[in-house]
Amino acid sequence: MFLGREFLNRFMSLEHSIHPLEPFDIEYKSRFEQKDGALQQLQEDHRVALKAFHEVTSQREARRAVAFQIHVSCMDERDTFACEATGEPVGAMELFASPGGEITKDRKGESGAQKLIDLYGKDIAEARAAGKEISISMMPHICGADGHFGCAAFANDMAAQEAYFSELVEAIVARPEFEGVKILTAFYDTDTHALKPFHGSELQADAKESGIALLERRGGGMADGKGEKDRAHAGNRIYVGDLPRAWIVRRNSAYQLHSGLDEEALLDGIALAVKVIQTHSHVNTAAQPIVIQVDRHVGEEFIEILRDPIELWNTLKRNSLLKDVEVDEEGIMIVYTETDPKSWEGQLLQK
């Protein structure tokens, strides 16, 4: 079911010719070959991410020198480039992703504001002391062309999304820890990368231009003849950590969950992603494994609930979200990685 030391040793000893793989066309004869291919794709994506990271080093460092930014979005795999739709260079923003973009499972503004303080309060205080601009982008996603392909965590209900994030913003601005923090609230269209502001927000010109540029460079839903496969769910990887863009470079390829989520919310998020992949996506799980990637910063420890792959999967199997969902355990891969937050250099770990 899992990578295992023997499999990883065999993989690491092979001389691979790495090429990007089309996520919808991977057909392998055995589970071993499927997992081998998935690891090749993971490492190729990381190489592409590193290249993109280094290409904008000067722009990123210039922005981080004057601004501390947090980007909040859904875990949805179609949201890969939502942060870039703001016009910011890759790696300039701290990324927080969860089901629906909710900060806490209770969806209460006050507890959400407190959780953000728990996660980023020290960074915000240091940025303020350094005279930096501080901003938070709240970007729930929609599909403007077809509401059925919106955010499942909010049952495709834009009014519910707007109500939650509006309450969250009001709770944030009421806290002295967020004094002077700028907040952008905008729907992100997963088809077009366009942003639709709400709760009084206004877009900067560069954000408007970024959506057009992203559509040309990255494509979007129903683009390139892919049709519904690109508009709907089509990712088979679940990233757990806080540096998703160091490993995710393709739209609609990987879900992302911040490892700082409360334990119940994190486990529910992973289980929800497995359920969506298995029951509501274009992934052929008989031909592609479901890859759960658990990432940590270099030199840090994995959080306890994620530390052991067998215990993690046994816990997930008991989750109510996976009740009555048939999952082939041989098609589950739990992969551990570590990433340097400064350089984005990462590596696979043996577990």
Order of alpha helices (4+ residues) and beta strands (2+ residues): alpha-alpha-alpha-beta-beta-alpha-beta-beta-alpha-beta-beta-alpha-alpha-beta-beta-alpha-beta-alpha-beta-beta
